[in-house]
Amino acid sequence: MRTFIRCYWVLEDDSPEIHSQTIVPDGRAELIINLGLPFEQAENGSWHTQPEIFFVGQITGPFAVRPGGPARTIGVRFRPDGASRFFRLPMFELTDAAVAVDQISQKLHRHLERLRELSSLSEQLSELERIFLRRLDDNDEDKLISAAVDCFEQAHGLVGIRDLSARLGLSARQLERRFRHAVGISPKLFCRMQRFQQVFQSMEGANANWVETAVNCGYYDQAHLIRDFREFSGATPTALLDKEFDLTRHFARHPMSLLSNTSAGILR
């Protein structure tokens, strides 16, 4: 399962307060299963209710969400190249899309709906494992693209794409085409997202310095960092410390975490 799923996460929120959160790109797609009330998403100046069970492909810019009421959500975070093996679709067709699962597979939607009939989280996660194993075909994995993803992630995006494609025995064009099919975005954009995400971890310290952070994360200068932040978050880097980004920062800090209770009401 680790070859195509990064982690499961569970979010529970019974707070009567309704506040929005900004979600920013991280280079990974997710399957979202709402067992409580679905969240709402801002679109074209108004709020729209998300589907109960849906797939979020790669996102290339920020978007805002807010709870529609008491929330209990199970999320499946895929490896960057993992969702293509599960859904058996070219991932670039689902970039910047949130698609109800019943539009992709009625059968899969029926299986996921059965999670509502189970009384405990452990039973629900066990059933999810069975659903994934039934659909998983090891022959679907593009091992060269998996190796490229690992290299980009380990280096936080600071990898020469032409050099890597040569090491993998691919042309730059072949790497681009196969990467977009399996991941949904280009290798260059994926590397920029990894560098951008690294900033979240680098700015955790109370005395963090933006100039040093920009250099340590591979940016030419602070202005270069700000340009990426405006594109990926819609704001300047100082918004990273605002409450508006609490949910994003939580998941950025714990990308590989397993299930455990937290004071924020999030099982991660």
Order of alpha helices (4+ residues) and beta strands (2+ residues): beta-beta-beta-beta-beta-beta-beta-beta-alpha-beta-alpha-alpha-alpha-alpha-alpha-alpha-alpha-alpha-alpha-alpha-beta
